[in-house]
Amino acid sequence: MSTRARPASTAAEMAILGSILLDNHHYQQAAGSITAADFSLDSHRRVFLRMGELIAESRQVDIVTLAEQLQQHKELSGIGGVAWLASLTEGLPRRLSIAEYVRIVKDKSLLRQTIAESGRVQALAGDQSGSAQEVLAEAELGLRRIAGQAVSAQLSSVGEYIGNHFPRIDEIFEHNARLSGVPSGFCRLDHLTAGFQPQELTILGARPSIGKTAVAGNIAVNVALAGKTVAFFSLEMPSKALIDRMCCAHGQVDLQAHRHGRLSNVQKQYYLRALSALVEAPLYLDDQAAQTAVMIEAKAAQLKANKGLDLVIIDYLGLMTAERRTAENREQAVAGISRAMKAMAKRLNAPVLLLSQLNRELFKRADKRPILSDLRESGAIEQDSDMVLFLHREDYYSNDGPEVAGKAELIIAKARNGPLGTVKLNYDARTCCFSSERD
């Protein structure tokens, strides 16, 4: 067993605590980069935590007030008493910068977290309760989370942000400017949303058999054929069936005729032409069942590193598996998955389209158009999402004649950064193709 000491700099930790006692303004400087958990010793963690409590109450932090705060929590004797608190300022200059101390403490904390994560992954691999792929995905995501802490997010002025992130002014206002996000291929939807935006989670909800997989497939093909890289995780439908659907929709080929081998020579040409287009498109499929959020993010991150990534589509939330450490009920598990999908969108800096089934409550209403409360299993889905789209087909529920046949609606029920509205679509059940309704 290794006897090597854990990475730590108790001197730097004590210097930070002493500096705050000398000048309370140093607390904000430290708290912008580190937390109590970054200190290696429990006594140091407790002192920093109690300092934060005093600052939050707009109280002075000195030896007297800090000792009182620690005593209230029955922690004073455990950290070494008032004498130890007084020793924190010994040898420190009256005017100093703590930035270097903070950097050292954060660096040692990241090293300790890396060691702990390595031990956790070793334990996961050793108990053999998951596949090698699951363990590797856990390891990759865990290390990426630690690495993310090394990037300190600081406030920046509007001028700095615009200089780093905005295009040239003439590009912003150029005539016929492009959408700011990834176009769905449905022009009226893109007009309302400006496309799927990086770092945003969009939910596409519908009852079974309404066509949410078909819509997602249409969007994937539209985006990929525009030259943008798409990752499509199909937890329900095998890749072969999904490709058949995509080719039939894009080539306007009868899906059932294709499945039964009854295509005419002309239809065969349409299918092969569509297949040829998809072969050249940057569209990547994964049909592994019961994947966790960790596994999906690991694969998407790898694709982004190798090929780039413009859109992630997951079909669908209800078939995702909660992480093994999640032992709560299904509603809490779904909430965890939803949060993970939103976090993934931010980490990958890419839009995520997550499909979700709706509950049966809409069958109790005269108007079957979905509403936000119809989202299945967890209110967290609505909370975490930036946009919620519902697919509705009236002809699924009634036979009111040709005026509803082949008609569909994409309902924008939530939009954090845009208007709500309804987009009219045409639906060809023969080819599983949705298209924008023409005026």
C-alpha positions in Angstrom: 0.0 0.0 0.0 1.4 3.4 -0.9 2.5 5.7 1.9 2.9 8.7 -0.3 1.3 11.8 1.3 -1.8 13.4 -0.3 -1.1 16.6 -2.3 -1.6 19.5 0.0 -0.1 22.8 1.1 -1.2 23.5 4.7 1.0 26.6 4.7 -0.9 28.1 1.8 -4.2 27.2 3.4 -3.3 28.9 6.7 -2.0 31.9 4.8 -5.4 32.4 3.1 -7.2 32.1 6.4 -4.8 34.5 8.1 -5.1 37.0 5.2 -8.8 37.1 5.6 -8.5 37.8 9.3 -6.2 40.7 8.5 -8.4 42.0 5.6 -11.9 40.7 5.2 -12.0 41.7 1.5 -9.6 38.8 0.8 -12.5 36.4 1.5 -14.3 37.4 -1.8 -11.1 37.1 -3.7 -10.6 33.6 -2.4 -14.2 32.5 -2.6 -14.3 33.4 -6.3 -11.9 30.4 -7.0 -12.1 28.0 -4.1 -14.6 26.5 -1.6 -14.3 25.0 1.8 -14.0 21.6 0.2 -10.7 22.7 -1.5 -8.9 22.8 1.9 -7.1 19.6 2.8 -7.6 19.7 6.6 -11.0 19.5 8.3 -10.1 22.4 10.7 -9.2 24.6 7.7 -12.5 23.7 6.0 -14.5 24.6 9.1 -12.8 27.9 9.6 -13.3 29.0 6.0 -16.9 27.9 6.2 -17.6 29.9 9.3 -15.8 32.9 7.8 -18.3 32.7 4.9 -21.2 32.6 7.3 -20.0 35.8 9.0 -19.4 37.6 5.7 -22.9 36.6 4.5 -24.4 38.2 7.6 -22.3 41.4 6.9 -20.4 40.9 10.1 -16.7 41.6 10.8 -14.4 38.6 10.7 -11.8 38.7 13.4 -10.5 36.4 16.0 -13.2 37.2 18.5 -16.2 36.9 16.1 -14.7 33.9 14.4 -14.1 32.1 17.7 -17.7 32.9 18.8 -19.1 31.5 15.5 -17.0 28.3 15.9 -18.0 27.9 19.5 -21.7 28.1 18.5 -21.1 25.1 16.3 -19.1 23.4 19.0 -16.0 23.4 16.8 -13.6 25.8 18.5 -11.7 23.3 20.7 -11.6 20.9 17.8 -9.6 23.3 15.6 -7.2 24.2 18.3 -8.9 27.0 20.2 -8.4 30.8 20.1 -4.6 30.4 20.3 -4.5 28.5 17.0 -6.7 31.2 15.4 -4.3 33.9 16.6 -1.4 32.0 15.1 -2.9 32.2 11.6 -1.7 35.8 11.2 1.8 35.3 12.5 4.4 36.1 9.9 2.0 37.6 7.4 2.7 41.0 6.0 0.0 43.6 6.6 -0.5 44.2 2.9 -0.4 41.1 0.7 -1.9 39.4 -2.3 -3.4 36.0 -1.8 -3.8 35.1 -5.4 -0.8 32.8 -5.4 -2.0 31.1 -2.2 -5.4 30.5 -3.8 -3.8 29.1 -6.9 -1.7 26.6 -4.9 -4.6 25.4 -2.8 -6.8 24.9 -5.8 -4.1 23.0 -7.6 -3.5 20.7 -4.7 -7.3 20.2 -4.4 -7.6 19.2 -8.1 -4.8 16.7 -7.6 -6.5 15.1 -4.6 -9.8 14.9 -6.5 -8.0 13.2 -9.4 -6.6 10.6 -7.0 -10.0 10.1 -5.4 -11.6 9.8 -8.8 -9.0 7.2 -9.9 -9.7 5.2 -6.7 -13.5 5.4 -7.4 -13.0 4.1 -11.0 -10.7 1.4 -9.8 -13.4 0.2 -7.4 -16.0 0.3 -10.1 -13.8 -1.8 -12.4 -12.9 -4.1 -9.5 -16.5 -5.0 -8.5 -17.3 -5.8 -12.2 -21.0 -4.7 -11.7 -20.9 -2.7 -15.0 -19.4 -3.2 -18.4 -16.0 -1.8 -19.3 -17.7 0.8 -21.5 -19.7 2.0 -18.6 -16.7 2.2 -16.3 -14.6 4.1 -19.0 -17.5 6.5 -19.6 -17.7 7.2 -15.8 -13.9 7.7 -15.7 -13.9 10.1 -18.6 -16.8 12.2 -17.3 -15.4 12.3 -13.8 -12.0 13.6 -15.0 -13.6 16.1 -17.3 -15.7 17.5 -14.4 -12.5 17.9 -12.4 -10.7 19.5 -15.3 -13.6 21.9 -15.6 -12.9 23.3 -12.2 -9.4 24.3 -13.3 -11.0 26.9 -15.6 -11.8 29.8 -13.3 -15.0 31.6 -14.5 -14.5 35.3 -13.8 -16.7 38.3 -14.4 -15.9 40.1 -17.6 -17.1 43.4 -18.9 -19.6 43.5 -21.8 -16.8 44.9 -24.0 -14.5 42.0 -23.2 -17.2 39.5 -23.8 -18.2 41.0 -27.2 -14.6 41.2 -28.2 -14.1 37.5 -27.5 -17.4 36.0 -28.6 -19.3 38.2 -31.0 -18.7 38.3 -34.8 -17.9 41.5 -36.5 -20.6 44.1 -36.5 -21.0 43.9 -40.3 -21.6 40.2 -40.0 -24.3 40.7 -37.4 -26.2 43.1 -39.7 -25.4 41.7 -43.1 -28.3 41.3 -45.4 -30.1 38.0 -45.3 -28.1 37.1 -42.1 -28.0 33.4 -41.2 -29.8 32.1 -38.1 -27.8 32.3 -34.9 -28.5 28.7 -34.1 -28.6 25.3 -35.9 -31.6 25.4 -38.4 -34.1 22.6 -38.0 -35.1 22.7 -41.6 -38.6 23.7 -40.7 -38.6 27.4 -41.8 -41.4 28.6 -39.6 -40.0 26.9 -36.5 -36.6 28.5 -37.3 -38.2 31.9 -37.7 -39.6 31.7 -34.2 -36.6 30.1 -32.5 -33.6 31.3 -34.6 -32.6 27.6 -34.7 -31.3 25.3 -32.0 -28.9 27.3 -29.8 -25.6 26.0 -28.3 -25.8 25.0 -24.7 -29.6 24.8 -24.7 -31.7 21.8 -23.9 -34.8 21.3 -26.1 -37.5 18.8 -25.2 -39.6 17.3 -28.0 -42.6 15.7 -26.4 -45.5 13.6 -27.8 -47.6 10.6 -27.1 -46.5 7.3 -28.7 -47.1 6.8 -32.4 -47.6 10.6 -33.0 -44.3 10.8 -34.9 -41.6 12.3 -32.6 -38.9 9.9 -33.9 -39.9 10.8 -37.4 -39.6 14.5 -36.7 -36.3 14.0 -34.9 -35.1 12.0 -37.9 -36.2 14.7 -40.3 -34.4 17.3 -38.3 -31.2 15.2 -38.1 -31.2 14.7 -41.9 -31.9 18.4 -42.5 -29.1 19.5 -40.3 -26.6 16.9 -41.5 -27.3 17.6 -45.2 -26.5 21.3 -44.4 -23.0 20.2 -43.5 -23.4 20.2 -39.7 -22.3 17.3 -37.5 -25.2 15.4 -35.8 -25.0 12.7 -33.1 -28.3 10.7 -32.9 -28.7 8.3 -30.0 -31.5 5.9 -30.7 -32.2 4.0 -27.6 -35.4 2.4 -29.0 -35.0 1.9 -32.8 -32.0 0.0 -34.3 -29.9 2.0 -36.7 -31.0 0.0 -39.8 -34.7 0.9 -39.2 -33.7 4.5 -38.5 -31.7 4.8 -41.7 -34.6 3.2 -43.7 -36.9 5.8 -42.3 -34.5 8.7 -43.0 -34.0 7.5 -46.6 -37.7 7.0 -47.3 -38.5 10.5 -45.8 -35.8 12.2 -47.7 -36.3 10.4 -50.9 -40.2 10.5 -50.7 -40.3 6.7 -50.8 -43.2 4.6 -49.4 -41.8 3.0 -46.2 -44.1 0.0 -46.2 -43.4 -0.7 -49.8 -39.7 -0.6 -49.1 -40.0 -3.0 -46.1 -42.0 -5.5 -48.2 -39.7 -5.3 -51.2 -42.4 -3.7 -53.5 -40.5 -0.6 -54.7 -40.7 0.3 -58.3 -37.5 0.9 -60.2 -38.1 4.7 -60.0 -38.7 4.4 -56.2 -35.5 2.3 -55.9 -33.6 5.1 -57.5 -35.1 7.7 -55.1 -34.1 5.5 -52.2 -30.6 5.0 -53.4 -30.2 8.7 -54.1 -31.3 9.5 -50.6 -29.0 6.8 -49.1 -26.0 8.2 -51.1 -26.7 11.7 -49.7 -26.8 10.3 -46.1 -23.6 8.3 -46.6 -21.8 11.6 -47.3 -23.4 13.6 -44.5 -21.8 14.0 -41.1 -24.6 12.1 -39.3 -23.5 9.6 -36.6 -25.9 7.0 -35.1 -25.7 5.0 -31.9 -28.4 2.5 -31.2 -27.1 1.0 -27.9 -30.1 0.5 -25.5 -30.4 1.6 -21.9 -27.6 4.2 -21.9 -26.8 6.5 -19.1 -26.3 10.2 -19.4 -22.6 9.6 -18.6 -22.2 7.2 -21.5 -24.0 9.5 -23.9 -21.9 12.5 -23.0 -18.6 10.5 -23.2 -19.5 9.4 -26.8 -20.7 12.9 -27.8 -17.5 14.5 -26.4 -15.4 12.0 -28.3 -17.2 12.9 -31.5 -16.8 16.6 -30.8 -13.1 16.2 -30.3 -12.6 14.1 -33.5 -15.2 15.5 -36.0 -16.9 18.5 -34.3 -20.5 18.5 -33.0 -23.4 20.8 -33.9 -26.4 18.9 -32.6 -27.1 16.0 -30.2 -30.5 14.1 -30.5 -31.5 11.5 -27.9 -34.6 9.2 -28.5 -35.8 9.1 -25.8 -35.6 10.1 -22.2 -37.8 7.3 -20.8 -35.4 4.7 -22.1 -32.3 6.2 -20.5 -30.9 4.5 -17.4 -30.1 6.3 -14.2 -26.6 6.2 -12.9 -25.9 3.3 -10.6 -25.4 5.6 -7.6 -29.0 6.9 -8.1 -31.2 4.9 -5.8 -34.3 7.1 -5.6 -37.6 6.6 -7.3 -38.2 7.0 -11.0 -39.3 10.6 -10.8 -36.1 11.6 -9.0 -34.0 9.5 -11.4 -35.6 11.3 -14.4 -34.9 14.6 -12.7 -31.3 13.6 -12.4 -31.1 12.6 -16.1 -32.8 15.9 -17.1 -30.2 17.9 -15.1 -27.4 15.8 -16.7 -28.7 16.5 -20.2 -28.7 20.3 -19.5 -25.2 20.1 -18.0 -24.1 18.1 -21.1 -25.4 20.8 -23.4 -23.4 23.4 -21.6 -20.2 21.4 -21.4 -20.3 20.4 -25.0 -21.4 23.9 -26.1 -23.9 22.3 -28.4 -27.7 22.1 -28.6 -29.4 19.0 -27.3 -32.7 17.7 -28.5 -34.2 15.2 -26.0 -37.3 13.3 -26.9 -39.8 12.5 -24.2 -43.1 10.7 -24.0 -46.2 12.4 -22.5 -48.5 11.0 -19.9 -52.1 10.0 -20.5 -53.7 13.1 -19.0 -54.4 14.7 -22.3 -56.9 11.8 -23.1 -59.1 13.3 -20.4 -59.4 16.6 -22.1 -61.6 17.6 -25.1 -58.6 19.4 -26.6 -55.8 16.9 -27.0 -53.1 19.5 -27.6 -50.3 18.8 -25.1 -49.5 21.2 -22.3 -46.5 21.4 -20.0 -48.1 19.4 -17.2 -48.3 16.4 -19.6 -44.6 15.9 -19.5 -44.1 12.5 -18.0 -42.6 11.5 -14.7 -40.9 14.7 -13.6 -41.5 18.5 -13.4 -37.8 18.8 -13.6 -37.9 18.3 -17.3 -39.8 21.5 -17.8 -37.6 23.3 -15.3 -34.3 22.2 -16.9 -35.2 22.7 -20.5 -34.7 25.9 -22.4 -37.4 25.1 -24.9 -40.2 22.6 -25.0 -41.8 21.5 -28.3 -44.9 19.3 -28.5 -45.9 17.4 -31.6 -49.6 17.2 -32.1 -51.6 15.4 -34.8 -55.4 15.9 -34.6 -56.0 13.0 -37.1 -54.5 10.6 -34.5 -57.4 11.3 -32.2 -60.3 11.9 -34.6 -61.5 11.3 -38.1 -63.0 14.7 -38.7 -62.4 14.6 -42.4 -59.8 15.8 -44.9 -59.2 19.1 -43.1 -57.2 17.4 -40.3 -55.8 14.5 -42.4 -52.0 14.8 -42.9 -51.8 17.9 -40.7 -49.6 18.3 -37.7 -48.5 21.0 -35.3 -45.3 21.8 -33.5 -46.3 23.7 -30.4 -43.7 25.9 -28.7 -44.9 25.5 -25.1 -41.8 27.0 -23.5 -39.1 29.2 -24.8 -36.7 30.8 -22.4 -35.3 33.1 -25.0 -38.1 33.5 -27.6 -41.8 33.6 -28.3 -44.3 30.9 -27.9 -46.3 29.8 -30.9 -47.6 27.0 -33.1 -45.9 25.8 -36.3 -48.1 24.1 -38.9 -46.7 21.1 -40.6 -47.7 18.6 -43.2 -47.3 14.9 -42.4 -47.0 12.1 -45.0 -47.6 8.9 -43.1 -46.6 6.9 -46.2 -43.0 8.3 -46.1 -42.8 9.3 -42.4 -42.0 12.8 -43.5 -42.9 16.1 -41.8 -42.6 19.3 -43.8 -43.4 22.9 -43.4 -46.9 23.8 -44.4 -46.9 26.0 -47.4 -49.0 29.2 -47.6 
